[in-house]
Amino acid sequence: MLELRSVTAGYDRAAPVMRGVDLTIAAGASVGLLGPSGCGKSTLARVAALLHRPDAGQVVIDGQPARGWRHRAPREQRTAFGVVFQQPRLSADPRLTLTDLIAEPLRAVGRAPEAAAVVPALAARVGLGKDLIGRRPHEVSDGQLQRACLARALVLRPRWLICDEMTAMLDASTTASLVHVVEEYRAEHGAGLLAVGHDRVLLERWCDGTTHWDDLTGGL
Ligand SMILES: Nc1ncnc2c1ncn2[C@@H]1O[C@H](COP(=O)(O)OP(=O)(O)OP(=O)(O)O)[C@@H](O)[C@H]1O
């Protein structure tokens, strides 16, 4: 279970983006979070993935309270999450080939030697052929780069996926393909999902349930 308990967070303690927010996702379940632009969905997603330290409240991962944030989070908690953001170019090192980009988390945890066995199959799974995986970000489309970012999020086999507007800048067929990859992974590994977005139709089709920002925050 992934729990946000009474989370207050933002960028200015005097004026937080959210106050006292509770959100629970059962193990293996998926929740879609809807809300208007700028309300705080990405901030909440980053708190849930241990990437943004809340001012107050707790994040509890499978019964264990988060013991740190960002690089200070213990490795077993940090690697429980795979995160995909809206803009792949902001989260991709332009110097890396797609192969190296997908392998980045393995290198970060000292498991680089596994990359040769794991990355080609994962790249194929997200729809990246051999012709593409040797290219660098500026040599591929946004959709192709987002496919690599999804593969990177899956490479450590996380128990939780946080998809923050993952498909917002993609066409319908790439969107369908990436959602399919996420659902196939979740079916195989029992991973839970928080999918953030503003496309109600997509999130209602994709997730077990959806919640609106106003319901989390009481419209405050
Ligand atoms: N790094 C930051 N420093 C200061 N304020 C920020 C920062 N990031 C976001 N904000 C502000 O926090 C509020 C919530 O932003 P957030 O990105 O969480 O919203 P969102 O619901 O995800 O929006 P969108 O749907 O447009 O992506 C906004 O008012 C935004 O301007």
The ligand as a Gaussian input file, in Angstrom:
#p B3LYP/6-31G(d) Opt

LIG

0 1
 N        9.964000      24.591000      -8.242000
 C        8.948000      25.383000      -7.933000
 N        9.136000      26.508000      -7.215000
 C        8.100000      27.309000      -6.874000
 N        6.814000      27.072000      -7.217000
 C        6.564000      25.959000      -7.936000
 C        7.610000      25.068000      -8.334000
 N        7.047000      24.043000      -9.039000
 C        5.719000      24.296000      -9.083000
 N        5.431000      25.441000      -8.421000
 C        4.093000      26.022000      -8.229000
 O        3.335000      25.106000      -7.441000
 C        1.979000      25.046000      -7.911000
 C        1.640000      23.602000      -8.256000
 O        2.438000      23.195000      -9.361000
 P        2.355000      21.716000      -9.956000
 O        3.398000      21.612000     -11.019000
 O        2.393000      20.740000      -8.845000
 O        0.882000      21.731000     -10.602000
 P        0.187000      20.712000     -11.604000
 O       -1.194000      20.478000     -11.100000
 O        1.035000      19.508000     -11.799000
 O        0.143000      21.559000     -12.953000
 P        0.167000      21.074000     -14.503000
 O       -1.081000      20.254000     -14.711000
 O        0.145000      22.386000     -15.238000
 O        1.439000      20.298000     -14.698000
 C        1.892000      25.990000      -9.084000
 O        1.336000      27.208000      -8.628000
 C        3.332000      26.197000      -9.524000
 O        3.523000      27.474000     -10.071000

